[in-house]
């Protein structure tokens, strides 16, 4: 989907990019940039897709093809990496 289509589809469902930003605790600019394709954030893309009740690949077909979901949180992986690098 292009930026205008995403914006239109969100509006049809009663949402806006600013509302998504508020829900995620990020700036509206960040959400707009992800939707325009000038910035990458899987978390934001996932939220936009969920709001539209679509998959990330349906909304952003070329941007997030190789994104992996890990069974551990980022913080857990950072702590494990710290331990590995300390030895």
Secondary structure, 3 states (H helix, E strand, C coil): CCHHHHHHHHHHCCCCHHHHHHHHCCCHHHHHHHHHCCCCCHHHHHHHHHHCCCCHHHHCCCCCCCCCCCCCCHHHHHHHHHHHHHC
